[in-house]
Amino acid sequence: MAALSVLASVGWPVIDRFRLGSSFAISPHGLFIAIGFMIGAWLFGRIAAARGIDDRAVNSIVLWSLIGAIVGARFFYVLAHWSEFSAKPIEALYIWKGGISLLGGIAGATIANTINIRRFGLRFFQVADALTAPLALGITIGRIGDLIIGDHLGRPTSWLLAWTYHGGTLAPPFTCQTNALLCSADLQGGYQERIRDIDAQLVHIVAGHPNGEVVATGVGVHQTALYDMILAGILFAILWWWFLKRPRREGMATLLFAAYYGCCRLLEDSVRIDKRFGPLTGSQWTALAVVILCLSLAVYFGVTKRPGETTPPRMRLRRSRAGPGEEPRMADQTVSEP
């Protein structure tokens, strides 16, 4: 049975930096966030035209999304982990040392553009619906960096996708003895997680147990970044094939994205190691509030049958028939995708 558990797992050596020579290094985490953002911005530009959003507005929205995401991602992380910065508050500005919140970044970008899009006479859901599929794709790509550096590890497990440690320096809060293939992290409540190349343990440091009392074991640990990447990829497929191919009521794509991804974070963070406020992490409390809000709005729209804009079908060009002595010309024709 132990041999089967080892076979039914995934793992790889983690890489904390891509190094070029002896003086230049770049974090895979930051690199893939940037790649995900750029590809998402490109896709948003392709979708925006069908939503009545011109190039000038697209460029402004992308710029303010970048600014808002950086500020929001760091602000909400620091807010949830203030005890780590209370001794030296200036370090809250040291974003290059790591520590960002994805949900905080989404919130920051949303707040920044709620104000920005009014300058172009655009509706909130008109823009938000166009951003949902690019955002889901960007998250999927960005999580690749988390997998490379071994970030967002959870509790010990022996299920099919248990992640096993194969060497390298894990991201904080873990400290590693790479020569012994052992990493450990001190957690809330006197708990400590220990990850080796052969197993993982969650122990409770109590009097009378010098090595700690083992409370959970597994062949590896939950890799929540892997779960998030898979679930975000499924969300992108749903949004792309269902909401972008046909006219839909404006706002429904946004509500689906927020409710779906909020439920994902509630599930993922239940097995994740992170600071908790009562029974939930900061991300879970945020996700829970978002899910409740989205479901309430969806019910309200359905019960009241509130009229609203619909996302337009894509525009195609057709060649009009020319009359006697007239040149053929191109005319706009609105058609729904099959």
C-alpha positions in Angstrom: 0.0 0.0 0.0 2.9 2.4 0.8 4.4 1.7 -2.6 1.1 2.5 -4.3 0.9 5.8 -2.4 4.3 6.8 -3.7 3.3 5.9 -7.2 0.1 7.9 -6.9 1.9 11.2 -6.2 3.5 14.1 -8.1 6.7 15.9 -7.3 9.7 17.8 -8.7 12.8 19.7 -7.5 11.8 23.3 -6.7 13.6 26.3 -8.2 13.6 29.5 -6.3 15.4 31.5 -9.0 16.3 31.3 -12.6 19.9 32.3 -12.6 21.9 33.8 -15.5 25.5 33.9 -14.6 26.6 34.9 -11.1 24.9 38.3 -10.8 21.4 38.0 -12.4 18.5 36.0 -11.1 14.7 36.2 -11.6 11.9 34.6 -9.6 9.8 32.1 -11.5 6.9 33.4 -9.4 7.1 37.0 -10.6 8.0 35.9 -14.2 4.9 33.8 -14.7 2.7 36.4 -13.1 4.0 38.9 -15.6 3.5 36.4 -18.5 -0.1 35.7 -17.3 -0.9 39.4 -17.1 0.5 40.1 -20.5 -1.4 37.3 -22.2 -4.6 38.2 -20.3 -4.2 41.8 -21.4 -3.8 40.7 -25.0 -6.9 38.5 -24.9 -8.9 41.4 -23.2 -7.9 43.6 -26.2 -9.3 41.0 -28.6 -12.6 40.7 -26.7 -13.1 44.3 -25.9 -14.1 45.4 -29.4 -17.2 43.3 -29.4 -18.1 44.9 -26.1 -18.0 48.4 -27.4 -14.7 49.2 -25.7 -12.2 51.2 -27.8 -8.4 50.9 -27.9 -7.9 54.0 -25.8 -10.1 52.6 -23.0 -8.4 49.2 -23.2 -5.0 50.7 -22.7 -6.2 52.7 -19.7 -7.9 49.7 -18.2 -4.9 47.5 -18.5 -2.6 50.2 -17.0 -4.9 50.8 -14.0 -5.4 47.1 -13.6 -1.6 46.7 -13.3 -1.3 49.5 -10.8 -4.3 48.4 -8.7 -3.3 44.8 -8.7 0.2 45.5 -7.4 -1.1 47.8 -4.7 -4.0 45.6 -3.7 -2.0 42.4 -3.7 0.5 43.8 -1.3 -1.9 45.8 0.8 -4.3 42.9 1.5 -1.4 40.5 2.2 0.1 42.9 4.7 -3.3 43.5 6.3 -3.8 39.7 6.8 -0.2 39.2 8.1 0.4 42.4 10.0 2.1 40.6 12.9 5.0 39.9 10.6 5.5 43.6 9.8 4.6 45.3 13.1 8.2 45.3 14.3 9.4 47.0 11.1 6.5 48.6 9.3 8.7 49.9 6.5 9.1 46.3 5.3 5.5 46.3 4.3 6.7 48.2 1.2 9.3 45.6 0.3 7.2 43.8 -2.3 10.3 42.3 -4.0 10.8 40.1 -0.9 7.5 38.3 -1.6 4.1 38.2 0.0 1.2 39.1 -2.2 -2.5 38.1 -2.3 -4.2 37.1 -5.5 -7.6 38.0 -4.3 -6.2 41.3 -3.0 -4.8 42.0 -6.5 -8.2 41.3 -8.1 -9.8 43.6 -5.6 -7.3 46.4 -6.2 -7.6 46.2 -9.9 -11.4 46.3 -9.6 -11.4 49.3 -7.3 -9.0 51.2 -9.6 -11.1 50.6 -12.7 -14.5 51.2 -11.0 -13.4 54.9 -11.0 -11.3 54.8 -14.3 -14.0 53.4 -16.7 -16.4 56.2 -15.9 -14.1 58.5 -17.9 -14.9 56.6 -21.0 -18.7 56.3 -20.4 -18.5 52.5 -19.9 -20.6 50.4 -17.7 -19.0 48.3 -14.9 -20.3 44.9 -16.1 -19.6 45.8 -19.7 -15.9 45.9 -18.8 -15.9 43.2 -16.1 -17.6 40.6 -18.4 -14.9 41.2 -21.0 -12.2 40.7 -18.4 -13.4 37.4 -16.9 -12.0 34.9 -19.4 -8.6 36.8 -19.7 -8.4 36.9 -15.9 -9.1 33.1 -15.6 -6.4 32.4 -18.2 -3.9 34.8 -16.5 -4.4 33.0 -13.2 -3.9 29.6 -14.8 -0.6 30.7 -16.4 0.5 32.6 -13.2 0.2 29.5 -11.1 2.9 27.8 -13.1 5.4 30.0 -11.2 4.0 28.9 -7.8 4.5 25.3 -8.8 8.1 25.9 -9.8 9.0 27.5 -6.5 6.9 25.1 -4.3 4.6 27.8 -3.0 1.1 27.4 -1.3 1.7 24.0 0.2 -1.0 22.4 2.4 -1.4 19.7 4.9 0.0 16.1 4.7 -2.0 13.8 2.4 -1.6 10.5 0.5 -4.2 11.1 -2.2 -3.6 10.9 -6.0 -2.1 14.4 -6.4 -0.1 14.4 -3.2 3.0 16.6 -3.8 6.4 15.2 -2.8 9.6 17.1 -2.1 12.5 16.4 -4.4 15.0 19.0 -3.3 15.5 22.7 -3.6 14.6 25.7 -1.3 10.8 26.0 -0.6 9.1 29.3 -0.4 8.5 30.9 3.1 7.4 30.0 5.7 9.5 26.9 5.1 13.1 26.6 5.9 15.1 23.8 4.2 18.1 21.6 4.8 18.6 20.7 1.2 21.4 18.3 2.0 19.0 16.3 4.2 16.0 16.8 1.9 14.0 18.2 4.8 11.9 21.4 5.1 9.9 22.6 8.0 7.5 25.5 8.8 6.3 26.8 12.2 2.5 27.3 12.2 -0.1 28.8 14.4 -1.0 27.1 17.7 2.3 25.5 18.2 2.1 23.3 15.1 5.0 22.5 12.7 4.9 20.9 9.3 7.9 18.8 8.2 8.3 17.7 4.6 10.9 15.1 3.5 11.5 13.3 0.3 9.8 10.2 1.7 6.9 11.7 3.7 5.3 14.7 5.3 4.2 15.2 8.9 2.2 17.7 10.9 3.3 17.7 14.5 2.1 19.5 17.6 4.9 20.8 19.8 3.9 19.9 23.4 5.6 19.3 26.7 6.9 15.7 27.1 7.3 15.2 23.3 10.7 16.6 22.3 10.1 15.9 18.7 6.5 16.9 18.7 3.3 14.8 18.7 2.4 13.6 15.2 -1.2 14.5 14.4 -1.2 13.9 10.6 1.0 12.1 8.1 1.1 11.5 4.3 3.3 10.6 1.4 3.3 14.3 0.5 1.3 17.4 1.0 -1.6 19.2 -0.8 -0.3 21.5 -3.6 -3.1 24.1 -3.6 -1.5 26.0 -6.5 -1.9 23.0 -8.6 -5.5 22.7 -7.7 -6.0 26.4 -8.4 -4.4 26.1 -11.8 -6.6 23.2 -12.8 -9.8 24.9 -11.6 -9.0 28.2 -13.1 -8.3 26.5 -16.4 -11.7 24.8 -16.3 -13.3 28.2 -15.5 -11.5 29.8 -18.5 -13.0 27.0 -20.8 -16.5 27.6 -19.4 -16.3 31.4 -19.9 -14.7 31.1 -23.4 -17.1 28.6 -24.9 -20.3 29.5 -23.1 -20.2 33.2 -22.4 -18.2 34.6 -25.3 -19.8 32.7 -28.2 -23.4 33.9 -27.7 -25.2 37.0 -26.3 -25.7 36.8 -22.6 -27.2 39.0 -20.0 -24.6 41.6 -19.0 -23.1 40.8 -15.6 -23.7 37.1 -15.6 -20.2 36.2 -16.7 -18.8 38.4 -13.9 -21.1 36.8 -11.3 -20.2 33.3 -12.5 -16.4 34.0 -12.3 -16.6 35.5 -8.8 -18.9 32.8 -7.4 -16.9 30.0 -9.0 -13.5 31.2 -8.1 -14.7 32.2 -4.6 -15.9 28.6 -4.0 -12.5 27.3 -5.4 -10.6 29.4 -2.8 -12.9 28.2 0.0 -12.1 24.7 -0.9 -8.4 25.1 -1.6 -7.7 27.1 1.5 -9.3 24.5 3.7 -6.2 22.3 3.2 -3.7 25.1 2.9 -1.2 26.3 5.5 -1.8 30.0 6.1 -2.7 32.3 8.9 -6.3 31.9 10.1 -8.8 34.2 11.7 -11.0 31.9 13.6 -11.9 28.9 11.4 -11.0 30.5 8.1 -8.0 32.2 6.4 -8.2 35.8 5.3 -8.7 34.7 1.7 -11.6 32.4 2.7 -13.4 35.2 4.6 -13.1 37.4 1.5 -14.2 34.6 -0.9 -17.2 33.7 1.3 -18.4 37.4 1.2 -17.9 37.5 -2.6 -19.8 34.2 -3.1 -22.8 35.4 -0.9 -22.9 38.7 -2.8 -22.8 37.1 -6.2 -25.4 34.5 -5.4 -27.7 37.2 -3.9 -27.3 39.4 -7.1 -28.0 36.4 -9.4 -31.2 35.6 -7.4 -32.2 39.2 -7.4 -31.8 39.5 -11.2 -33.7 36.2 -11.7 -36.6 37.0 -9.3 -37.2 40.6 -10.4 -36.5 39.8 -14.1 -34.7 43.1 -14.1 -34.1 44.3 -17.6 -30.5 45.0 -18.6 -28.0 45.1 -21.4 -26.9 41.9 -23.1 -23.4 41.1 -24.3 -23.4 41.7 -28.0 -22.8 38.9 -30.5 -19.7 39.1 -32.5 -19.6 41.4 -35.6 -19.0 39.8 -39.0 -18.7 41.4 -42.4 -20.8 40.4 -45.3 -20.5 41.5 -48.9 -23.7 43.3 -50.0 -25.3 42.8 -53.3 -24.5 45.5 -55.8 -27.2 47.2 -57.8 -26.9 48.0 -61.5 -23.8 50.1 -62.0 -22.8 49.9 -58.3 -19.6 48.6 -56.9 -19.9 45.7 -54.3 -19.4 47.1 -50.8 -18.9 45.6 -47.3 -21.6 46.0 -44.7 -21.7 45.2 -41.0 -23.8 42.3 -40.0 -24.5 41.2 -36.5 -24.8 37.4 -36.2 -24.6 35.0 -33.4 -21.9 32.4 -33.3 -23.3 28.9 -33.9 
